[in-house]
Amino acid sequence: MTMTQNEPILVEQDGRVVTVTFNRPEARNAMSFEMYETLHDLCERFDKHPGVRVMVLTGAGDKAFVSGTDIRQFLTFTTKEDALGYEARITRVLSRLANMTKPTIAMVGGDAVGGGMFMSLACDLRIVAEHARFGAPVARTLGNFAAPFSLGLLAATVGAVRAREIVLTARLVGAADAKAIGLVDEVHPATALRGRVKELAAQIAELAPLTLAATKEAVRRMIASTSPGSLEDLLLSCYMSEDFKEGARAFVEKRKANWQGR
């Protein structure tokens, strides 16, 4: 099952493993709103598909897994409904991915930044190339704020204090360091990445599906018990600011943002 090669998302099934590829390498696989909706629908479809046991997410090319949301879409944001609606959309998609009953693997062959990092964290396993980097540098790029669900994924993976440090410094964490802090599961040479993921996915596809689904649900419930709940006031404090407008303009114009703290 494969979409035409010029589609922004490609789907290929090999036995009981389905691979979803974000296919905008010229834009570092940045996600449009339509791509997010397609991902949500694919999660729905393959979670119910009796012939699928494992889903792999990856990005086209070797530069990026996903570089986050396409920034040009933020230029039209003017109201709190724009901001809250966007974060609700992202949460809806990432939570659907995280709530898959079937195992998911992020095959990260390049940078996973912003929404791309959170997308990889919504998967069960992260198998990455040696040159891949991870981060949520919104304090440097856009001046916005990640949704509680996204921050919760990061905190659940590396701990709240380490999650705070990664966001506060706006740094990109290299693959080796990411492995050391538990952000990723395996690091491999780029040339060996696809083969290792294929091998791992095939192994998992042979395991007892009900055991895997129950384990995933148990961990989800543990994570949900530590959720901070709605952070709407914090979201709006960033998205409704002049700094956010400046950040979006500066990013598109390829210049450094002039932050004013208002």
Secondary structure per residue as TSV (DSSP state, phi and psi in degrees):
chain	resnum	aa	ss	phi	psi
A	1	M	-	360.0	106.8
A	2	T	-	-136.5	132.3
A	3	M	-	-78.0	164.1
A	4	T	-	-62.0	149.3
A	5	Q	T	-68.4	-13.6
A	6	N	T	-93.6	6.0
A	7	E	S	-74.6	148.7
A	8	P	S	-70.1	-19.0
A	9	I	E	-132.5	127.5
A	10	L	E	-107.3	146.1
A	11	V	E	-130.5	130.5
A	12	E	E	-139.4	132.5
A	13	Q	E	-111.2	131.4
A	14	D	E	-126.8	101.1
A	15	G	T	65.0	-125.1
A	16	R	T	-98.5	14.2
A	17	V	E	-114.8	128.5
A	18	V	E	-112.8	135.5
A	19	T	E	-114.0	127.0
A	20	V	E	-109.0	121.5
A	21	T	E	-115.0	125.0
A	22	F	E	-80.6	118.2
A	23	N	-	-115.8	57.8
A	24	R	-	-129.9	60.8
A	25	P	G	-60.1	-28.6
A	26	E	G	-68.4	-19.3
A	27	A	G	-114.9	24.8
A	28	R	T	53.2	35.7
A	29	N	T	57.1	33.8
A	30	A	-	-62.8	144.3
A	31	M	B	-94.3	128.8
A	32	S	-	-84.4	164.6
A	33	F	H	-60.4	-35.8
A	34	E	H	-66.4	-36.0
A	35	M	H	-65.9	-38.6
A	36	Y	H	-60.0	-43.7
A	37	E	H	-65.7	-37.7
A	38	T	H	-63.1	-42.6
A	39	L	H	-60.7	-42.9
A	40	H	H	-58.4	-45.7
A	41	D	H	-66.4	-36.2
A	42	L	H	-66.5	-39.0
A	43	C	H	-60.6	-43.8
A	44	E	H	-59.6	-46.7
A	45	R	H	-65.1	-49.1
A	46	F	H	-78.6	-21.4
A	47	D	H	-66.7	-27.8
A	48	K	H	-96.9	-7.9
A	49	H	-	-78.2	117.4
A	50	P	T	-66.8	-19.2
A	51	G	T	-91.9	1.4
A	52	V	-	-112.6	129.3
A	53	R	-	-113.7	-25.5
A	54	V	E	-140.6	141.3
A	55	M	E	-119.5	130.7
A	56	V	E	-110.5	133.4
A	57	L	E	-109.8	139.2
A	58	T	E	-153.7	171.9
A	59	G	E	-118.3	147.7
A	60	A	S	-70.1	144.4
A	61	G	S	80.0	-177.5
A	62	D	S	-115.0	10.6
A	63	K	S	-90.4	-37.6
A	64	A	E	-149.8	144.0
A	65	F	E	-74.2	-68.6
A	66	V	E	-149.2	133.2
A	67	S	-	-95.2	15.8
A	68	G	-	102.1	-162.3
A	69	T	B	-81.5	143.1
A	70	D	-	-60.1	115.0
A	71	I	G	-63.6	-28.1
A	72	R	G	-59.1	-24.5
A	73	Q	G	-71.4	-17.4
A	74	F	G	-82.0	-14.7
A	75	L	G	-64.5	-21.9
A	76	T	G	-94.8	0.0
A	77	F	-	-69.7	124.6
A	78	T	-	-134.7	-20.4
A	79	T	S	-120.1	165.6
A	80	K	H	-66.6	-28.3
A	81	E	H	-64.4	-36.0
A	82	D	H	-60.3	-48.1
A	83	A	H	-66.9	-51.3
A	84	L	H	-68.0	-34.4
A	85	G	H	-66.0	-39.4
A	86	Y	H	-63.5	-50.5
A	87	E	H	-64.9	-33.4
A	88	A	H	-64.8	-38.9
A	89	R	H	-62.6	-47.3
A	90	I	H	-62.9	-43.5
A	91	T	H	-62.8	-40.9
A	92	R	H	-59.8	-42.8
A	93	V	H	-73.0	-47.9
A	94	L	H	-66.3	-37.1
A	95	S	H	-68.2	-35.2
A	96	R	H	-64.8	-40.4
A	97	L	H	-64.3	-46.3
A	98	A	H	-65.7	-26.7
A	99	N	T	-91.0	7.2
A	100	M	-	-56.1	135.1
A	101	T	S	-77.5	-18.1
A	102	K	S	-99.6	147.5
A	103	P	-	-60.1	144.5
A	104	T	E	-127.2	142.9
A	105	I	E	-127.0	129.1
A	106	A	E	-93.2	113.8
A	107	M	E	-94.1	100.0
A	108	V	E	-100.4	99.6
A	109	G	-	-97.7	9.3
A	110	G	S	-167.7	-164.4
A	111	D	E	-65.0	136.7
A	112	A	E	-117.4	100.3
A	113	V	E	-123.0	143.0
A	114	G	T	58.6	-125.0
A	115	G	H	-58.4	-26.8
A	116	G	H	-67.2	-40.5
A	117	M	H	-64.8	-45.6
A	118	F	H	-64.1	-34.1
A	119	M	H	-64.4	-42.2
A	120	S	H	-65.4	-33.7
A	121	L	H	-72.0	-22.3
A	122	A	T	-76.2	-12.5
A	123	C	S	-85.8	161.2
A	124	D	S	-75.6	-36.5
A	125	L	E	-132.5	146.6
A	126	R	E	-124.1	111.3
A	127	I	E	-111.6	121.1
A	128	V	E	-131.3	157.0
A	129	A	E	-79.9	155.6
A	130	E	T	-60.3	-27.9
A	131	H	T	-93.1	-0.5
A	132	A	-	-68.4	149.2
A	133	R	E	-133.1	154.1
A	134	F	E	-130.3	147.0
A	135	G	E	173.4	167.8
A	136	A	-	-131.6	73.2
A	137	P	-	-81.6	40.3
A	138	V	H	-65.9	-24.5
A	139	A	H	-70.1	-17.3
A	140	R	H	-101.4	-31.2
A	141	T	H	-98.9	-53.8
A	142	L	T	-116.5	-28.0
A	143	G	-	74.5	26.5
A	144	N	-	-101.7	-161.9
A	145	F	-	-145.2	133.7
A	146	A	-	-74.6	148.1
A	147	A	-	-65.2	154.2
A	148	P	H	-53.6	-39.2
A	149	F	H	-62.7	-42.0
A	150	S	H	-66.2	-47.8
A	151	L	H	-61.3	-36.3
A	152	G	H	-62.8	-37.9
A	153	L	H	-61.7	-43.5
A	154	L	H	-66.3	-46.0
A	155	A	H	-64.5	-37.3
A	156	A	H	-67.8	-24.4
A	157	T	H	-87.9	-44.6
A	158	V	H	-118.4	-2.4
A	159	G	-	96.5	150.8
A	160	A	H	-63.7	-41.4
A	161	V	H	-67.6	-43.8
A	162	R	H	-66.3	-38.7
A	163	A	H	-60.1	-44.7
A	164	R	H	-59.6	-43.5
A	165	E	H	-62.1	-41.9
A	166	I	H	-62.9	-41.4
A	167	V	H	-75.6	-41.6
A	168	L	H	-64.7	-35.3
A	169	T	H	-86.7	-13.2
A	170	A	T	55.9	26.7
A	171	R	-	-86.5	160.3
A	172	L	-	-102.5	127.8
A	173	V	E	-92.9	121.8
A	174	G	E	-67.8	163.6
A	175	A	H	-59.7	-42.8
A	176	A	H	-63.9	-45.6
A	177	D	H	-64.9	-38.2
A	178	A	H	-61.6	-38.6
A	179	K	H	-65.7	-40.4
A	180	A	H	-65.0	-31.9
A	181	I	T	-98.1	5.9
A	182	G	T	83.6	13.1
A	183	L	S	-75.0	-29.8
A	184	V	-	-128.9	163.7
A	185	D	S	-97.7	-40.1
A	186	E	E	-142.9	146.8
A	187	V	E	-123.8	132.8
A	188	H	E	-138.9	158.3
A	189	P	-	-57.4	145.5
A	190	A	H	-55.0	-36.3
A	191	T	H	-69.3	-20.3
A	192	A	H	-100.8	-5.4
A	193	L	H	-63.2	-52.4
A	194	R	H	-62.0	-40.9
A	195	G	H	-63.8	-40.4
A	196	R	H	-66.4	-42.0
A	197	V	H	-66.1	-40.3
A	198	K	H	-60.4	-43.5
A	199	E	H	-63.4	-46.6
A	200	L	H	-65.1	-44.7
A	201	A	H	-61.4	-40.9
A	202	A	H	-64.4	-38.2
A	203	Q	H	-64.8	-45.5
A	204	I	H	-66.3	-35.3
A	205	A	H	-63.6	-18.3
A	206	E	T	-88.8	-7.7
A	207	L	S	-85.4	168.5
A	208	A	-	-67.9	114.0
A	209	P	H	-64.9	-34.5
A	210	L	H	-69.7	-36.3
A	211	T	H	-63.7	-43.8
A	212	L	H	-64.6	-43.9
A	213	A	H	-63.8	-40.9
A	214	A	H	-66.5	-39.2
A	215	T	H	-64.1	-44.0
A	216	K	H	-60.7	-43.4
A	217	E	H	-66.7	-38.2
A	218	A	H	-61.9	-43.7
A	219	V	H	-67.0	-39.0
A	220	R	H	-58.6	-42.9
A	221	R	H	-65.9	-36.5
A	222	M	H	-62.3	-45.3
A	223	I	H	-65.9	-41.9
A	224	A	H	-61.7	-29.2
A	225	S	T	-68.3	-16.5
A	226	T	T	-106.6	10.0
A	227	S	-	-64.7	138.2
A	228	P	-	-78.4	-4.7
A	229	G	-	78.3	-161.7
A	230	S	-	-67.0	135.0
A	231	L	-	-122.1	40.7
A	232	E	H	-58.1	-39.7
A	233	D	H	-62.5	-37.2
A	234	L	H	-72.9	-39.5
A	235	L	H	-58.2	-48.6
A	236	L	H	-69.1	-30.7
A	237	S	H	-61.4	-26.8
A	238	C	H	-94.4	-50.5
A	239	Y	H	-66.6	-28.8
A	240	M	T	-91.1	6.3
A	241	S	S	-86.1	160.4
A	242	E	H	-66.0	-32.3
A	243	D	H	-60.5	-39.0
A	244	F	H	-64.9	-42.7
A	245	K	H	-61.3	-42.7
A	246	E	H	-63.9	-41.2
A	247	G	H	-61.9	-44.1
A	248	A	H	-64.4	-43.7
A	249	R	H	-63.9	-45.1
A	250	A	H	-62.8	-39.1
A	251	F	H	-63.5	-47.2
A	252	V	H	-65.2	-35.5
A	253	E	T	-85.2	-0.1
A	254	K	T	58.5	47.5
A	255	R	S	-135.0	168.1
A	256	K	-	-76.1	134.5
A	257	A	-	-71.1	146.5
A	258	N	-	-102.8	87.5
A	259	W	-	-71.8	135.1
A	260	Q	-	-117.3	-9.7
A	261	G	-	71.0	32.8
A	262	R	-	-151.4	360.0
